[in-house]
Amino acid sequence: MRPRGLPLLLVVLLGCWASVSAQTEATPAVTTEGLNSTEAALATFGTSPSTRPPRTPRAPGPSSGPRPPPVTDVAALCVCDLSPAQCDVNCCCDPDCSSVDFSVFSACSVPVVTGDSQFCSQKAVIYSLNFTANPPQRVFELVDQINPSIFCIHITNYKPALSFINPEVPDENNFDTLMKTSDGFTLNAESYISFTTKLDIPTAAKYEYGVPLQTSDSFLRFPSSLTSSLCTDNNPAAFLVNQAVKCTRKINLEQCEEIEALSMAFYSSPEILRVFTLQVPITVQSIVIQSLNKTLTRREDTDVLQPTLVNAGHFSLCVNVVLEVKYSLTYTDAGEVTKADLSFLLGTVSSVVVPLQQKFEIHFLQENTQPVPLSGNPGYVVGLPLAAGFQPHKGYPFWFCRGWIYSSLHTTNRYGQLTILHSTTEQDCLALEGVRTPVLFGYTMQSGCKLRLTGALPCQLVAQKVKSLLWGQGFPDYVAPFGNSQAQDMLDWVPIHFITQSFNRKHFVLQDSCQLPGALVIEVKWTKYGSLLNPQAKIVNVTANLISSSFPEANSGNERTILISTAVTFVDVSAPAEAGFRAPPAINARLPFNFFFPFV
């Protein structure tokens, strides 16, 4: 026994299919009327091959009706018109363009302008260029566009939904009407005062990133240039925002004693609020005096000095003028400022250097932490030193040095990383013994020096001395693969492969020759790692090749000079990059569970 509702369901589906078929058979005819045309006739491109008899049109149901006129007039809409009173290139709908402008157009940047694409039928404007005309002309066509989707809006009975509703602004005429329609609200003087007071006082008991640093009277002023190069003193210093700016200040030299921005007290007198309640005074750490000939002298005391006008003959000078200000603020992980240090550079200003240029810096340091400069994040940056390390003894922790920080390495090398010989103008290897040059990523380097030897020195002692000059003290065993590699990730570090090569010269007799190291060649292989848009430099292999040669032994009393050198080369071993694309997603389209409601 078949269900009773099945015939009705088939009739409804066949009716929907017939309606869609009728819509696809009829298409709009394109009109070529002017810009003021708002109608387009419907026509067919040909007769349908179907032999079905024409159906009698049925009267519209109670829910159907004329569609309201569109809110947006597509004939007057131009989305590429960006310049007022000026023709935009390839914008065919721009009313400011003339026939002369159309002659230089290549195509219409916006060929079709439509309204809401969710309607079953809507107006559309098609723009094109007729290059056969002289001069070229713009072709404007207003058509009726049919939406082939069965899930389209045929008619709307809520006209405000076609556009955004402009909110009604209360005024003296409609205030009473809005009070009746709303739920009501209360506003008194006390609540308004308390609300504005809460806006000025931070609710949190700690500083957050970007929050202005509060002082006992207002905020910490950090002069900077805003709209021009002139200094603006009302700029606040923000928490955890490191800055370094230069700005120009126009001053009258005769009034330098009265200008606050030239005095040390203007920057050292405020007291920073630690947590909006406790105060942290600003401590002057150093004062450096710069003379007119640019010589620098550091004062032993840190007393606050005032600008003073001095008459020197036919011209005037203003001494103790603030040229540079450096703030160094220490904070905790709880967002509290615990210490504020200040350094000054004072100078002498004459009428020659007016207007005056000042420099201001502010840096934030976290308490109980030691800053470690990185050579990249994550990949190496060209020009920064290689991070290197070594393991002194088996079973001991892994030590490393990065940048210019002296780590726990037991060495006189203050750089503490991968280094080579330091060349000097005298080319004397013993003149600057112990001074090394760090290996900078991406820089092919070569250095060398000369070593004078006498015949009284034994060959073994000379070879040991030359090796110490080439290797230096504490030559590393590992190199960091990235610029931000951590010491605890020892397995990721790249070991340095040591190679020793010896060359014998045929015209030297073996018993009269001395085998001495002559060159150290370091080869660093790196590759591009990561995304094609932002590849990162990664070191994959490091080789240190010590090359020795045989030299004739000098007679007693004779001197000889040997040349030793070091070289560093960087080799890019990146494989050709191939762009990879993800597989297209599988579309799992399903009808909603109540799609055939109430038939099923």
Secondary structure, DSSP 8 states (H G I E B T S, - for coil): ---TTHHHHHHHHHHHHHHHHHHHH-EE--B---TT-----EE-SS--S------------TT-------SS-GGG--TT--STTS--TT-TT-TT--HHHHTT--S-SS-EEES-TTBSEEEEEEEEEETTSSS-EEEEEEEEEE---SSSB---S-GGGGS--------TTTHHHHHHHS------HHHHHHHHHHHHS-SSSS--TT-B-BBSSSB-B--EESSSSBEETT-B-BTT--EEEEEEE---GGGGGG-GGGSTHHHHS-EEESSSSSEEEEEEEEEEEE-TT--EEE-SS------EEEEETTEEEEEEEEEEEEEEEEE-TTS-EEEEEEEEEEEEEETTS-SEEEEEEEEEEETT------S-SSS--TTSB--EEE-SSTTS--EEE-TT---S--SS-SS-SSEEE---SS-BTTTTTT-EEE-BTT--EEEEEEEEEETTS-HHHHHHHHHHHHH-SS--SEE-SSTT--TT-GGGSEEEEEEEEEE--TTS-GGGEEEEEEEEEEEEEEEEES-SSS-EEEEEEEEEEEEEEEEE---TT-EEEEEEEEEEEEEE--------------------TTTTTTT-
